[in-house]
Amino acid sequence: MIALVLATLALPLLQLIPLPPAIWPALPGRQLISEAYGFAQGPNWSALTVNQARTLVAFIGLIAPFSLLAIGWSVELADRQRLIALVIGMGLLNLLPGIAEVLNGNGQSLLYPANSMPGVMFGLFANRNSTGLFLDCCLLLLVAQPAAKRFIHGIFGKLMIATLLVLGVVLTQSRSSIALLVLPAGLALAKAMATRLDTSAFKPAASPRALLATGIAAVLIISLVPILDDTRLGAVADRFEQGDGQRSLIWEDARFSAQRYWPIGAGMGTFDEVFQVDESLEYISQRRAGRAHNDYLELAIEAGAVGLALAVCWALWIALAAWRAIATPQRWPALAGSGIILAIALQSLLDFPLRNQTMLCLAAFAILLVAPQRKSTPAGDEPAI
């Protein structure tokens, strides 16, 4: 993993190294830049990236997630599960402004007024796809957690939290996030079957305190049911009947851009600039594409063959680490972490989750859950939610 981390950090830095005039003009896609420098009598030396400022910002964006990896590498499983509980709490925190947005009815996000979509929940994110994906990831982490020991007991408390998180995903009206609910559902089913096969995992009957918590959860959930009226459910259903918007048009032009800069790439963070050169006139609208809405295409444009090779190496390492973790005490956190990576990878086909700093840090945390533990912690000492 250390080699992958160093290679990922080195990629944008290598793109910032100045190259002599005998090399960089001959790189794929640099003809227009070379001609512009010639007219403006610009510098003879130039970096591999077509925009050094954007590539530098892309590198800076990697500092937080890789700092999380470096700090959390030596953290024991019990402490990592406390962090899991914290992430789930952040998911619930997203529901507070999100539900207020839905009930407000004016179609504006509380934190991002420019987002005018009536009945859509954004929460703490500016992109509803990111909101839904974050809540999906919280559901995966919730499944991995053992039953709580105080106040909220066992499956009842987890069911309450899971219902609230699922409600939040549906309210985002994000088609990809709603479809990705199959991942936490599948993990929950797998854990239920494994628990049933393990006769030692059966617990005593619920206490009166647990029943009280269940009653409170039921009242809370029932009070939120009116939020999902026929109009909102119909809007969610209509979303699945719609096409991909302009995504397919963007992908067509993005593939041309990828070919222009292949196999070197244009530089990390430069998509928005280089894409406008290759955008078809018949597809131009008042709005800018901004992103390729397919992170693999965008990675091919910005990092070329090296970037795609790094993505494949990360995927293989995560799959191998998750397979090895199945036979260890970190089995369920590791499966939840690999589920988070899978959810991000799948949504990357239609969106750009890792261009969001929060999701990038969550991906780093998921890698921590999958990575082999340096220190073992007795299972009985694991915290829960």
ZIJO-V455773 format. One record per residue. N is the residue number from 0. RES is the residue in three letters. SS is DSSP state (2 for helix, 1 for strand, 0 for the rest). Layout:
# ZIJO-V455773
n=N res=RES ss=SS
n=N res=RES ss=SS
This chain:
# ZIJO-V455773
n=0 res=MET ss=0
n=1 res=ILE ss=2
n=2 res=ALA ss=2
n=3 res=LEU ss=2
n=4 res=VAL ss=2
n=5 res=LEU ss=2
n=6 res=ALA ss=2
n=7 res=THR ss=2
n=8 res=LEU ss=2
n=9 res=ALA ss=2
n=10 res=LEU ss=2
n=11 res=PRO ss=2
n=12 res=LEU ss=2
n=13 res=LEU ss=2
n=14 res=GLN ss=2
n=15 res=LEU ss=0
n=16 res=ILE ss=0
n=17 res=PRO ss=1
n=18 res=LEU ss=1
n=19 res=PRO ss=0
n=20 res=PRO ss=0
n=21 res=ALA ss=0
n=22 res=ILE ss=0
n=23 res=TRP ss=2
n=24 res=PRO ss=2
n=25 res=ALA ss=2
n=26 res=LEU ss=0
n=27 res=PRO ss=0
n=28 res=GLY ss=0
n=29 res=ARG ss=0
n=30 res=GLN ss=2
n=31 res=LEU ss=2
n=32 res=ILE ss=2
n=33 res=SER ss=2
n=34 res=GLU ss=2
n=35 res=ALA ss=2
n=36 res=TYR ss=2
n=37 res=GLY ss=2
n=38 res=PHE ss=2
n=39 res=ALA ss=2
n=40 res=GLN ss=0
n=41 res=GLY ss=0
n=42 res=PRO ss=0
n=43 res=ASN ss=0
n=44 res=TRP ss=0
n=45 res=SER ss=1
n=46 res=ALA ss=1
n=47 res=LEU ss=0
n=48 res=THR ss=0
n=49 res=VAL ss=0
n=50 res=ASN ss=0
n=51 res=GLN ss=2
n=52 res=ALA ss=2
n=53 res=ARG ss=2
n=54 res=THR ss=2
n=55 res=LEU ss=2
n=56 res=VAL ss=2
n=57 res=ALA ss=2
n=58 res=PHE ss=2
n=59 res=ILE ss=2
n=60 res=GLY ss=2
n=61 res=LEU ss=2
n=62 res=ILE ss=2
n=63 res=ALA ss=2
n=64 res=PRO ss=2
n=65 res=PHE ss=2
n=66 res=SER ss=2
n=67 res=LEU ss=2
n=68 res=LEU ss=2
n=69 res=ALA ss=2
n=70 res=ILE ss=2
n=71 res=GLY ss=2
n=72 res=TRP ss=0
n=73 res=SER ss=0
n=74 res=VAL ss=0
n=75 res=GLU ss=0
n=76 res=LEU ss=2
n=77 res=ALA ss=2
n=78 res=ASP ss=2
n=79 res=ARG ss=2
n=80 res=GLN ss=2
n=81 res=ARG ss=2
n=82 res=LEU ss=2
n=83 res=ILE ss=2
n=84 res=ALA ss=2
n=85 res=LEU ss=2
n=86 res=VAL ss=2
n=87 res=ILE ss=2
n=88 res=GLY ss=2
n=89 res=MET ss=2
n=90 res=GLY ss=2
n=91 res=LEU ss=2
n=92 res=LEU ss=2
n=93 res=ASN ss=2
n=94 res=LEU ss=2
n=95 res=LEU ss=2
n=96 res=PRO ss=2
n=97 res=GLY ss=2
n=98 res=ILE ss=2
n=99 res=ALA ss=2
n=100 res=GLU ss=2
n=101 res=VAL ss=2
n=102 res=LEU ss=2
n=103 res=ASN ss=2
n=104 res=GLY ss=0
n=105 res=ASN ss=0
n=106 res=GLY ss=0
n=107 res=GLN ss=1
n=108 res=SER ss=0
n=109 res=LEU ss=0
n=110 res=LEU ss=0
n=111 res=TYR ss=0
n=112 res=PRO ss=0
n=113 res=ALA ss=0
n=114 res=ASN ss=0
n=115 res=SER ss=1
n=116 res=MET ss=0
n=117 res=PRO ss=0
n=118 res=GLY ss=0
n=119 res=VAL ss=0
n=120 res=MET ss=0
n=121 res=PHE ss=0
n=122 res=GLY ss=0
n=123 res=LEU ss=0
n=124 res=PHE ss=0
n=125 res=ALA ss=0
n=126 res=ASN ss=0
n=127 res=ARG ss=2
n=128 res=ASN ss=2
n=129 res=SER ss=2
n=130 res=THR ss=2
n=131 res=GLY ss=2
n=132 res=LEU ss=2
n=133 res=PHE ss=2
n=134 res=LEU ss=2
n=135 res=ASP ss=2
n=136 res=CYS ss=2
n=137 res=CYS ss=2
n=138 res=LEU ss=2
n=139 res=LEU ss=2
n=140 res=LEU ss=2
n=141 res=LEU ss=2
n=142 res=VAL ss=2
n=143 res=ALA ss=2
n=144 res=GLN ss=0
n=145 res=PRO ss=0
n=146 res=ALA ss=0
n=147 res=ALA ss=0
n=148 res=LYS ss=0
n=149 res=ARG ss=0
n=150 res=PHE ss=0
n=151 res=ILE ss=0
n=152 res=HIS ss=0
n=153 res=GLY ss=2
n=154 res=ILE ss=2
n=155 res=PHE ss=2
n=156 res=GLY ss=2
n=157 res=LYS ss=2
n=158 res=LEU ss=2
n=159 res=MET ss=2
n=160 res=ILE ss=2
n=161 res=ALA ss=2
n=162 res=THR ss=2
n=163 res=LEU ss=2
n=164 res=LEU ss=2
n=165 res=VAL ss=2
n=166 res=LEU ss=2
n=167 res=GLY ss=2
n=168 res=VAL ss=2
n=169 res=VAL ss=2
n=170 res=LEU ss=2
n=171 res=THR ss=2
n=172 res=GLN ss=0
n=173 res=SER ss=0
n=174 res=ARG ss=2
n=175 res=SER ss=2
n=176 res=SER ss=2
n=177 res=ILE ss=2
n=178 res=ALA ss=2
n=179 res=LEU ss=0
n=180 res=LEU ss=2
n=181 res=VAL ss=2
n=182 res=LEU ss=2
n=183 res=PRO ss=2
n=184 res=ALA ss=2
n=185 res=GLY ss=2
n=186 res=LEU ss=2
n=187 res=ALA ss=2
n=188 res=LEU ss=2
n=189 res=ALA ss=2
n=190 res=LYS ss=2
n=191 res=ALA ss=2
n=192 res=MET ss=2
n=193 res=ALA ss=2
n=194 res=THR ss=2
n=195 res=ARG ss=2
n=196 res=LEU ss=2
n=197 res=ASP ss=0
n=198 res=THR ss=2
n=199 res=SER ss=2
n=200 res=ALA ss=2
n=201 res=PHE ss=0
n=202 res=LYS ss=0
n=203 res=PRO ss=0
n=204 res=ALA ss=0
n=205 res=ALA ss=0
n=206 res=SER ss=0
n=207 res=PRO ss=2
n=208 res=ARG ss=2
n=209 res=ALA ss=2
n=210 res=LEU ss=2
n=211 res=LEU ss=2
n=212 res=ALA ss=2
n=213 res=THR ss=2
n=214 res=GLY ss=2
n=215 res=ILE ss=2
n=216 res=ALA ss=2
n=217 res=ALA ss=2
n=218 res=VAL ss=2
n=219 res=LEU ss=2
n=220 res=ILE ss=2
n=221 res=ILE ss=2
n=222 res=SER ss=2
n=223 res=LEU ss=2
n=224 res=VAL ss=2
n=225 res=PRO ss=0
n=226 res=ILE ss=0
n=227 res=LEU ss=0
n=228 res=ASP ss=0
n=229 res=ASP ss=2
n=230 res=THR ss=2
n=231 res=ARG ss=2
n=232 res=LEU ss=2
n=233 res=GLY ss=2
n=234 res=ALA ss=2
n=235 res=VAL ss=2
n=236 res=ALA ss=2
n=237 res=ASP ss=2
n=238 res=ARG ss=2
n=239 res=PHE ss=2
n=240 res=GLU ss=2
n=241 res=GLN ss=0
n=242 res=GLY ss=0
n=243 res=ASP ss=0
n=244 res=GLY ss=0
n=245 res=GLN ss=0
n=246 res=ARG ss=2
n=247 res=SER ss=2
n=248 res=LEU ss=2
n=249 res=ILE ss=2
n=250 res=TRP ss=2
n=251 res=GLU ss=2
n=252 res=ASP ss=2
n=253 res=ALA ss=2
n=254 res=ARG ss=2
n=255 res=PHE ss=2
n=256 res=SER ss=2
n=257 res=ALA ss=2
n=258 res=GLN ss=2
n=259 res=ARG ss=2
n=260 res=TYR ss=2
n=261 res=TRP ss=0
n=262 res=PRO ss=0
n=263 res=ILE ss=0
n=264 res=GLY ss=0
n=265 res=ALA ss=0
n=266 res=GLY ss=0
n=267 res=MET ss=0
n=268 res=GLY ss=0
n=269 res=THR ss=0
n=270 res=PHE ss=2
n=271 res=ASP ss=2
n=272 res=GLU ss=2
n=273 res=VAL ss=2
n=274 res=PHE ss=2
n=275 res=GLN ss=2
n=276 res=VAL ss=2
n=277 res=ASP ss=2
n=278 res=GLU ss=0
n=279 res=SER ss=0
n=280 res=LEU ss=2
n=281 res=GLU ss=2
n=282 res=TYR ss=2
n=283 res=ILE ss=0
n=284 res=SER ss=0
n=285 res=GLN ss=0
n=286 res=ARG ss=0
n=287 res=ARG ss=0
n=288 res=ALA ss=0
n=289 res=GLY ss=0
n=290 res=ARG ss=0
n=291 res=ALA ss=0
n=292 res=HIS ss=0
n=293 res=ASN ss=0
n=294 res=ASP ss=2
n=295 res=TYR ss=2
n=296 res=LEU ss=2
n=297 res=GLU ss=2
n=298 res=LEU ss=2
n=299 res=ALA ss=2
n=300 res=ILE ss=2
n=301 res=GLU ss=2
n=302 res=ALA ss=2
n=303 res=GLY ss=2
n=304 res=ALA ss=2
n=305 res=VAL ss=2
n=306 res=GLY ss=2
n=307 res=LEU ss=2
n=308 res=ALA ss=2
n=309 res=LEU ss=2
n=310 res=ALA ss=2
n=311 res=VAL ss=2
n=312 res=CYS ss=2
n=313 res=TRP ss=2
n=314 res=ALA ss=2
n=315 res=LEU ss=2
n=316 res=TRP ss=2
n=317 res=ILE ss=2
n=318 res=ALA ss=2
n=319 res=LEU ss=2
n=320 res=ALA ss=2
n=321 res=ALA ss=2
n=322 res=TRP ss=2
n=323 res=ARG ss=2
n=324 res=ALA ss=2
n=325 res=ILE ss=0
n=326 res=ALA ss=0
n=327 res=THR ss=0
n=328 res=PRO ss=0
n=329 res=GLN ss=0
n=330 res=ARG ss=2
n=331 res=TRP ss=2
n=332 res=PRO ss=2
n=333 res=ALA ss=2
n=334 res=LEU ss=2
n=335 res=ALA ss=2
n=336 res=GLY ss=2
n=337 res=SER ss=2
n=338 res=GLY ss=2
n=339 res=ILE ss=2
n=340 res=ILE ss=2
n=341 res=LEU ss=2
n=342 res=ALA ss=2
n=343 res=ILE ss=2
n=344 res=ALA ss=2
n=345 res=LEU ss=2
n=346 res=GLN ss=2
n=347 res=SER ss=0
n=348 res=LEU ss=0
n=349 res=LEU ss=0
n=350 res=ASP ss=0
n=351 res=PHE ss=0
n=352 res=PRO ss=2
n=353 res=LEU ss=2
n=354 res=ARG ss=2
n=355 res=ASN ss=0
n=356 res=GLN ss=2
n=357 res=THR ss=2
n=358 res=MET ss=2
n=359 res=LEU ss=2
n=360 res=CYS ss=2
n=361 res=LEU ss=2
n=362 res=ALA ss=2
n=363 res=ALA ss=2
n=364 res=PHE ss=2
n=365 res=ALA ss=2
n=366 res=ILE ss=2
n=367 res=LEU ss=2
n=368 res=LEU ss=2
n=369 res=VAL ss=2
n=370 res=ALA ss=0
n=371 res=PRO ss=0
n=372 res=GLN ss=0
n=373 res=ARG ss=0
n=374 res=LYS ss=0
n=375 res=SER ss=0
n=376 res=THR ss=0
n=377 res=PRO ss=0
n=378 res=ALA ss=2
n=379 res=GLY ss=2
n=380 res=ASP ss=2
n=381 res=GLU ss=0
n=382 res=PRO ss=0
n=383 res=ALA ss=0
n=384 res=ILE ss=0
